Amino acid sequence: MKEPTDRTALAVRVFDAWASEYDKVFQDTSRYHAAFHRFCDVVTPLHAEVLELGCGPGNVTRYLLQRRPDLRILATDLAPNMLELARGYHLPATFALLDARAISSLGRSFDAIVCGFCLPYFSPAETTAFIRDAFSVLRNKGSLFISTMENDPAKSGYKAPSSGQGESAYIQYYQGEALCKELEGSGFSIRDVMRERYTGRDGAPVTDLMIIAQR
């Protein structure tokens, strides 16, 4: 099947259609708690302004606020149904529709950015542009949290959703070393690189990659 011209648009259609099922499947964020703890530890100052991208139904938003209730989070997503679910949890955060590829359009800066599993739905060129934009949007010493799926980029392609339901989306894989070099090339310093390995629903091994970088 031909690669889509806009991978994000395809992903949004998938996540919007299956928002409720996604919410049920991914309520448990414990697999990533160690990475979230480290991120919360490096985010300064108190009452830091945080931009969350691809917030989905607010599962990560909720955990970050439990860990750091002082954070002022602008949680964004491009799937309206995901945002509706997130708002329904009445979290002390602001929720807004935003394309993660257009963060510079906000016209403001932040102390930290959380980009949870958006990169798999970006093209490599969009990832490069995102890293550049993130550097420009972050304040001095600002922190960037990225999570994505690590594998041979040559294996990128259409994959069934992790929930086991819905239309397949195009998944772009990354390698940690290359992604770190790209971050450093844009001016970031790498604070932490973490991996979580487990068996996927289809029985295949999965490696989730989490990087914390600082401006």
N, C-alpha and C positions, 0 to 999 in steps of 0.2 A: 504494500500500500504506500502511496506517495506521502512524503512528509508534509504536514500541514504548514501553510504559510504563516499562520498565527497560532502557535502552540498554546498560548495562554487562553485565547478565546475558546479553544476546544476544551481545555481543562475547566474553565469556568462553567461551560455548559454541563459537563459531567458532574461537577461538585454542586451546582445549583439544583440539578435534578435529583440528586441523592443526598441532600443535606441532612435530612433526618436520620438516615441510615448511617451516615458518616459520624454524626454526633454520638450515636449509640456505640459504635465500634471503637471510637477513639477518645472516649471519656477518660480512660486511664492513661495518664502521661508519665507514670512512674519510671518508664524506661529511660526518660530523659531528665530525671530530677537532678542527677549529679551535675549535668551540664547547666541546667537552669540555676542551680545553687551557685556555681562558679560565676555565671554571668551576673547574678544579683550581687555577688561579692565585689565585682570589679566596677559596677555602675556607680558613678558618683555624679552629682552631689545628692544630699537628701532631697526628696521631692523631685528627683530627676524626671525630665520629660522624655518619654519613650514612644517611639513610633513602631507599632507592630504591623507587619505585612503578612497577608494571608492568614488572618486570625481565625478563619473558619467559625465554628460555633462558640468560640471563646474559651476553649479548654486550657490553652496555654496562658491566656490572659488571666484566667481565674487563678492558676497556680502561681504565677508571678506576683499577683496581688496578695496572695496568702503569705508568700515569702517576704515581700517588700510592700506592705500596704501604703507606704509613702509615695510610691511611684505614680506619676500622672501619665496614664497610657492613652494614646490615640490608637485604637485598634481598627485596622482596615482590612477589607477584603473586596474582591470584585464580583462575588456571588451574592446577590441580594438575599437569597434564602438562608445562607450562612449567617449573614448579619442579623437577620430577623431572629434566628435562634439565639445568637449571642446576646442580643438586647433583652431577650426573654429571661435571662439569668440575673438581670438587674445588678450587674457588676458596677463598681465605682470606676468606670472607664468611659471614654467617649468612643462611639463606633461610627465609622464613615465608609462610604463606597470609594475605593481608590484602586487604581491599577498600580501594582507594585513597581512597574517599569516607569512610573511617572512621579516619583517622589519629589523631584525638583519643582513640580507644579504647585506644591503646597506653599512655597515661598517662605518657609520658616526653617529653623534649625532645631536639633534635638540633642539630648545628652546620650541617647542610645537608640539603636535600631535592632529589632528582632525580625529576622527573615526566616520563618520556619517552613521549610520544604516548598519554597517558591521556585528555587533554581531548577528543579527537575522539569518545570514547565516553560522555562526560558530557552531560547536558542543560545549557543555560545556567545554570539555577538551581543545579545541582550544581557547576558550575565556580565560581560565586560563593562557594558554601559552602566549597569546597576551598581557595580562596585565603585566605579568612578563617581556616580551620583551620590552614593552613600557617603563617600569621603567628603564631598562638598556640603552635604546636608548636616553632617555631624559637627558638633562643637569641638573645640580643642580637648583632647583626651577622651573624646566620646568613644563608646564601645559598640561594636557590631557583632551580633550573634547570627550565624548562618548554620542551618541544618539542611542536609541534602543526602542523596543516595550515592554511595561510592561504588564504582564498578568501571570496567573498561568502557570508555566513551563509544567505542565501536559497537558496543552492544545496545546502544540507545535505540529506541523504537517504540512502537505501540505496545502498551502493557495494560492488562486488566487492572482495575482499581483494587487497592488493598482490602477494601470492604467486601470484595467478591461480587459486587453488584454494579450495574451500570455500564455505560459505553467506555471503551478503552481510550486512554489518552496517550499522547506521545511523551515518553520519559527520556530526558537527557541525563546521562550519567557523568560523573566527574571523578577525578583522582585527586586525593587530598594534597599531594605535593604540588601539582600544577595549580590548584586553586589558591594555595598559600602563596605561591610565586606571583600569581596575578594580583592578589591583595597587596602584597609587598610592593609590587610594581606601581600600584596606585597610591602608595604612601602609608599604608597601614603597617603596623607591627603586629605580629602574631602572639597572642597571649596564651592560648590553649588550643590543642587539637585533640578531640575525643572521638572514639568510635564505639558504636553499639552493634554487636553482631548477634543475629538470631535467625531463626528459620521462618520464612514467610508462609502465608496461608497455602501457597502452592507447593510447599515442601522445599523450595529453593533457598539457599543461603542469602541473607540480606545484610549489608553493612550500611548503617546510617552514620554519616560523618557530621560532626559538629565542630565549628571553628569559632573562636572568640578572637576578634581583632580589635586593635585600638588605633585611633587616629593620632 
